[in-house]
Protein backbone atom coordinates (compact mmCIF):
# COMPACT_ATOMS: atom_id res chain seq x y z
CA UNK A 1 0.00 0.00 0.00
CA UNK A 2 1.32 3.43 -0.94
CA UNK A 3 2.30 5.63 1.98
CA UNK A 4 0.75 8.99 2.70
CA UNK A 5 2.90 12.09 2.16
CA UNK A 6 4.31 13.88 5.20
CA UNK A 7 2.14 16.93 4.57
CA UNK A 8 -1.31 17.69 3.22
CA UNK A 9 -1.25 21.33 2.20
CA UNK A 10 -0.31 23.27 5.34
CA UNK A 11 -0.89 20.27 7.62
CA UNK A 12 2.06 18.17 8.72
CA UNK A 13 1.08 14.61 9.69
CA UNK A 14 2.52 13.84 13.14
CA UNK A 15 1.25 10.41 14.19
CA UNK A 16 -1.33 7.89 13.11
CA UNK A 17 -4.32 7.63 15.44
CA UNK A 18 -6.34 4.97 13.66
CA UNK A 19 -6.77 3.04 10.44
CA UNK A 20 -9.77 1.68 8.57
CA UNK A 21 -10.31 -0.17 5.32
CA UNK A 22 -10.04 2.91 3.13
CA UNK A 23 -9.08 5.78 5.46
CA UNK A 24 -6.44 6.64 8.01
CA UNK A 25 -6.80 9.03 10.96
CA UNK A 26 -3.80 11.20 11.81
CA UNK A 27 -2.89 13.86 14.30
CA UNK A 28 -1.63 16.86 12.36
CA UNK A 29 -0.22 20.30 13.04
CA UNK A 30 -0.68 23.36 10.90
CA UNK A 31 2.79 24.48 9.86
CA UNK A 32 1.87 28.18 9.95
CA UNK A 33 -0.45 28.52 12.94
CA UNK A 34 0.84 25.53 14.99
CA UNK A 35 -2.80 24.56 15.62
CA UNK A 36 -3.38 20.83 16.09
CA UNK A 37 -6.10 18.91 14.30
CA UNK A 38 -7.19 15.41 13.41
CA UNK A 39 -7.25 14.40 9.76
CA UNK A 40 -9.28 11.60 8.19
CA UNK A 41 -7.66 10.91 4.84
CA UNK A 42 -8.49 8.45 2.07
CA UNK A 43 -5.54 6.13 1.45
CA UNK A 44 -3.66 6.75 -1.83
CA UNK A 45 -5.00 3.59 -3.48
CA UNK A 46 -8.58 4.83 -3.04
CA UNK A 47 -7.97 8.55 -3.61
CA UNK A 48 -9.84 8.55 -6.94
CA UNK A 49 -12.72 6.43 -5.65
CA UNK A 50 -15.87 8.54 -6.07
CA UNK A 51 -17.69 6.58 -3.35
CA UNK A 52 -15.01 7.35 -0.77
CA UNK A 53 -15.23 11.06 -1.50
CA UNK A 54 -19.02 10.91 -1.23
CA UNK A 55 -18.69 9.32 2.20
CA UNK A 56 -16.46 12.18 3.36
CA UNK A 57 -18.85 14.74 1.88
CA UNK A 58 -21.74 13.07 3.66
CA UNK A 59 -19.88 12.94 6.97
CA UNK A 60 -19.10 16.66 6.70
CA UNK A 61 -22.74 17.42 5.88
CA UNK A 62 -23.94 15.49 8.94
CA UNK A 63 -21.34 17.14 11.18
CA UNK A 64 -22.26 20.63 9.97
CA UNK A 65 -25.92 19.98 10.84
CA UNK A 66 -25.14 19.23 14.50
CA UNK A 67 -23.39 21.11 17.28
CA UNK A 68 -22.84 19.51 20.67
CA UNK A 69 -19.82 19.18 22.97
CA UNK A 70 -20.11 15.38 22.89
CA UNK A 71 -20.03 15.11 19.07
CA UNK A 72 -16.75 15.56 17.21
CA UNK A 73 -16.53 18.82 15.24
CA UNK A 74 -15.54 18.61 11.56
CA UNK A 75 -14.23 21.82 10.04
CA UNK A 76 -13.75 21.17 6.34
CA UNK A 77 -13.14 18.77 3.46
CA UNK A 78 -9.91 19.40 1.56
CA UNK A 79 -8.19 17.77 -1.39
CA UNK A 80 -4.54 18.91 -1.30
CA UNK A 81 -2.20 16.57 -3.10
CA UNK A 82 -5.09 14.68 -4.65
CA UNK A 83 -5.95 13.01 -1.34
CA UNK A 84 -9.46 13.87 -0.08
CA UNK A 85 -9.44 14.41 3.69
CA UNK A 86 -11.54 15.80 6.51
CA UNK A 87 -9.97 18.25 8.94
CA UNK A 88 -11.55 17.96 12.35
CA UNK A 89 -11.26 18.68 16.04
CA UNK A 90 -8.44 16.77 17.73
CA UNK A 91 -9.58 14.88 20.82
CA UNK A 92 -6.42 13.07 21.92
CA UNK A 93 -7.93 10.21 23.91
CA UNK A 94 -8.26 6.50 23.22
CA UNK A 95 -11.51 5.01 22.02
CA UNK A 96 -13.51 2.79 24.36
CA UNK A 97 -12.57 -0.40 22.51
CA UNK A 98 -8.92 0.13 23.42
CA UNK A 99 -9.84 1.09 26.99
CA UNK A 100 -12.06 -1.97 27.44
CA UNK A 101 -9.19 -4.17 26.23
CA UNK A 102 -7.07 -2.72 29.05
CA UNK A 103 -9.69 -3.83 31.62
CA UNK A 104 -13.21 -2.63 32.42
CA UNK A 105 -12.32 -2.20 36.10
CA UNK A 106 -10.42 1.00 35.29
CA UNK A 107 -13.48 2.36 33.47
CA UNK A 108 -15.90 1.71 36.31
CA UNK A 109 -15.53 5.03 38.24
CA UNK A 110 -16.39 7.07 35.11
CA UNK A 111 -18.75 4.60 33.47
CA UNK A 112 -21.95 6.46 34.29
CA UNK A 113 -20.61 9.70 32.82
CA UNK A 114 -19.36 7.92 29.70
CA UNK A 115 -22.74 6.32 29.02
CA UNK A 116 -24.70 9.46 29.90
CA UNK A 117 -22.60 11.69 27.63
CA UNK A 118 -22.82 9.18 24.77
CA UNK A 119 -26.60 9.16 25.22
CA UNK A 120 -26.61 12.97 25.09
CA UNK A 121 -24.63 12.86 21.84
CA UNK A 122 -27.08 10.42 20.28
CA UNK A 123 -30.08 12.35 21.56
CA UNK A 124 -28.70 15.45 19.83
CA UNK A 125 -28.20 13.54 16.56
CA UNK A 126 -31.72 12.17 16.77
CA UNK A 127 -33.13 15.64 17.44
CA UNK A 128 -31.42 16.80 14.25
CA UNK A 129 -33.06 13.96 12.32
CA UNK A 130 -30.16 11.48 12.09
CA UNK A 131 -29.63 7.84 13.08
CA UNK A 132 -25.91 7.16 13.66
CA UNK A 133 -26.08 3.47 12.62
CA UNK A 134 -22.57 2.61 13.84
CA UNK A 135 -22.61 3.08 17.62
CA UNK A 136 -19.77 0.96 19.01
CA UNK A 137 -16.86 1.38 21.46
CA UNK A 138 -14.48 2.14 18.58
CA UNK A 139 -16.51 5.27 17.76
CA UNK A 140 -16.53 6.75 21.27
CA UNK A 141 -13.44 8.60 22.50
CA UNK A 142 -13.26 8.97 26.27
CA UNK A 143 -11.04 11.21 28.39
CA UNK A 144 -9.74 10.17 31.84
CA UNK A 145 -12.55 12.15 33.48
CA UNK A 146 -15.21 10.40 31.39
CA UNK A 147 -15.92 13.20 28.91
CA UNK A 148 -16.65 11.70 25.49
CA UNK A 149 -16.72 12.53 21.81
CA UNK A 150 -18.88 10.52 19.44
CA UNK A 151 -17.08 10.09 16.11
CA UNK A 152 -17.52 8.58 12.63
CA UNK A 153 -20.70 9.99 11.14
CA UNK A 154 -19.98 8.45 7.73
CA UNK A 155 -23.01 6.16 7.55
CA UNK A 156 -25.45 8.28 9.56
CA UNK A 157 -28.84 8.23 7.90
CA UNK A 158 -31.91 10.42 8.01
CA UNK A 159 -34.70 9.03 10.17
CA UNK A 160 -37.35 7.55 7.85
CA UNK A 161 -40.43 9.51 6.91
CA UNK A 162 -43.88 8.00 6.50
CA UNK A 163 -43.27 6.81 2.92
CA UNK A 164 -40.07 4.96 3.90
CA UNK A 165 -41.84 3.33 6.84
CA UNK A 166 -44.69 2.18 4.59
CA UNK A 167 -42.45 0.88 1.81
CA UNK A 168 -39.89 -0.70 4.13
CA UNK A 169 -36.18 -0.97 3.55
CA UNK A 170 -33.39 1.49 4.32
CA UNK A 171 -30.93 0.82 1.52
CA UNK A 172 -27.80 -1.35 1.83
CA UNK A 173 -27.25 -2.99 5.21
CA UNK A 174 -24.35 -1.21 6.92
CA UNK A 175 -22.95 -1.25 10.42
CA UNK A 176 -20.75 -3.35 12.71
CA UNK A 177 -22.03 -6.92 13.27
CA UNK A 178 -21.35 -7.02 17.03
CA UNK A 179 -23.60 -3.98 17.63
CA UNK A 180 -26.33 -4.08 14.96
CA UNK A 181 -30.00 -4.13 15.89
CA UNK A 182 -32.26 -6.87 14.47
CA UNK A 183 -34.06 -4.38 12.22
CA UNK A 184 -30.72 -3.04 10.93
CA UNK A 185 -29.66 -6.60 10.07
CA UNK A 186 -32.94 -7.13 8.22
CA UNK A 187 -32.49 -3.93 6.21
CA UNK A 188 -35.62 -2.34 7.63
CA UNK A 189 -36.17 1.42 8.15
CA UNK A 190 -34.26 2.62 11.21
CA UNK A 191 -35.08 5.19 13.86
CA UNK A 192 -33.53 6.20 17.17
CA UNK A 193 -34.32 2.80 18.66
CA UNK A 194 -31.70 1.15 16.44
CA UNK A 195 -29.03 3.34 18.06
CA UNK A 196 -30.55 2.53 21.47
CA UNK A 197 -30.00 -1.18 20.77
CA UNK A 198 -26.39 -0.54 19.71
CA UNK A 199 -25.74 1.55 22.82
CA UNK A 200 -27.19 -1.30 24.89
CA UNK A 201 -24.53 -3.55 23.36
CA UNK A 202 -21.87 -0.98 24.27
CA UNK A 203 -23.14 -0.68 27.86
CA UNK A 204 -23.13 -4.46 28.15
CA UNK A 205 -19.51 -4.58 26.94
CA UNK A 206 -18.45 -1.79 29.30
CA UNK A 207 -19.71 -3.88 32.21
CA UNK A 208 -18.80 -7.37 30.98
CA UNK A 209 -15.65 -6.76 28.96
CA UNK A 210 -17.24 -8.31 25.87
CA UNK A 211 -20.28 -7.68 23.67
CA UNK A 212 -23.53 -9.55 24.41
CA UNK A 213 -23.04 -11.86 21.41
CA UNK A 214 -19.95 -13.25 19.74
CA UNK A 215 -19.12 -15.77 17.03
CA UNK A 216 -16.28 -16.32 14.56
CA UNK A 217 -18.97 -16.66 11.89
CA UNK A 218 -20.60 -13.37 10.88
CA UNK A 219 -23.91 -14.94 9.83
CA UNK A 220 -24.14 -16.79 13.14
CA UNK A 221 -23.38 -13.56 15.01
CA UNK A 222 -26.11 -11.69 13.14
CA UNK A 223 -28.58 -14.50 13.77
CA UNK A 224 -27.88 -14.23 17.50
CA UNK A 225 -28.82 -10.55 17.44
CA UNK A 226 -32.06 -11.46 15.68
CA UNK A 227 -33.12 -14.39 17.85
CA UNK A 228 -30.85 -15.24 20.81
CA UNK A 229 -31.36 -14.05 24.38
CA UNK A 230 -28.34 -12.13 25.69
CA UNK A 231 -26.82 -13.39 28.95
CA UNK A 232 -27.77 -11.59 32.15
CA UNK A 233 -25.15 -8.95 32.89
CA UNK A 234 -25.04 -10.07 36.55
CA UNK A 235 -23.65 -13.43 35.44
CA UNK A 236 -20.61 -11.65 33.98
CA UNK A 237 -20.31 -8.78 36.45
CA UNK A 238 -21.74 -9.68 39.88
CA UNK A 239 -21.35 -6.05 40.95
CA UNK A 240 -23.90 -4.84 38.37
CA UNK A 241 -27.19 -3.70 39.87
CA UNK A 242 -30.58 -5.14 38.98
CA UNK A 243 -31.61 -1.69 37.73
CA UNK A 244 -28.79 -1.47 35.16
CA UNK A 245 -29.49 -5.09 34.19
CA UNK A 246 -33.14 -4.19 33.57
CA UNK A 247 -32.15 -1.17 31.45
CA UNK A 248 -29.81 -3.31 29.33
CA UNK A 249 -32.56 -5.89 28.77
CA UNK A 250 -34.91 -3.13 27.63
CA UNK A 251 -32.33 -1.62 25.29
CA UNK A 252 -31.56 -5.05 23.80
CA UNK A 253 -35.18 -6.00 23.17
CA UNK A 254 -35.57 -7.66 19.77
CA UNK A 255 -38.60 -5.54 18.85
CA UNK A 256 -38.03 -1.78 18.67
CA UNK A 257 -41.42 -1.20 20.32
CA UNK A 258 -40.18 -3.02 23.45
CA UNK A 259 -37.15 -0.72 23.87
CA UNK A 260 -37.14 2.76 25.40
CA UNK A 261 -38.94 4.98 22.90
CA UNK A 262 -36.17 7.57 22.67
CA UNK A 263 -32.70 8.36 23.90
CA UNK A 264 -34.34 10.87 26.21
CA UNK A 265 -36.11 7.96 27.92
CA UNK A 266 -32.74 6.23 28.31
CA UNK A 267 -31.30 9.39 29.85
CA UNK A 268 -34.18 9.59 32.33
CA UNK A 269 -33.37 6.09 33.56
CA UNK A 270 -29.61 6.72 33.63
CA UNK A 271 -30.16 9.65 35.98
CA UNK A 272 -32.10 7.54 38.49
CA UNK A 273 -30.13 4.28 38.67
CA UNK A 274 -26.83 3.07 40.05
CA UNK A 275 -24.60 0.85 37.92
CA UNK A 276 -22.82 -0.96 40.76
CA UNK A 277 -23.85 -2.58 44.02
CA UNK A 278 -20.54 -1.56 45.57
CA UNK A 279 -18.76 1.67 44.83
CA UNK A 280 -16.45 1.35 41.83
CA UNK A 281 -12.82 2.31 41.96
Secondary structure, 3 states (H helix, E strand, C coil): CCCCCCEECCEEEEEEEEECCCEEEEEEEECCCCCEEEEEEECHHHCCCHHHHHHHHHHHHHHHCCCCCCECCEEEEECHHHCCEEEECCCCCCEHHHHHHCCHHHHHHHHHHHHHHHHHHHHHHHHCCEECCCCCHHHEEECCCCCEEECCCCCCEECCCHHHHHHCCCCCCCCCHHHCCHHHHCCCCCCHHHHHHHHHHHHHHHHHCCCCCCCCCHHHHHHHHHHCCCCCHHHCCCCECHHHHHHHHHHCCCCHHHCCCCHHHHHHHHCCCCCECCCCC
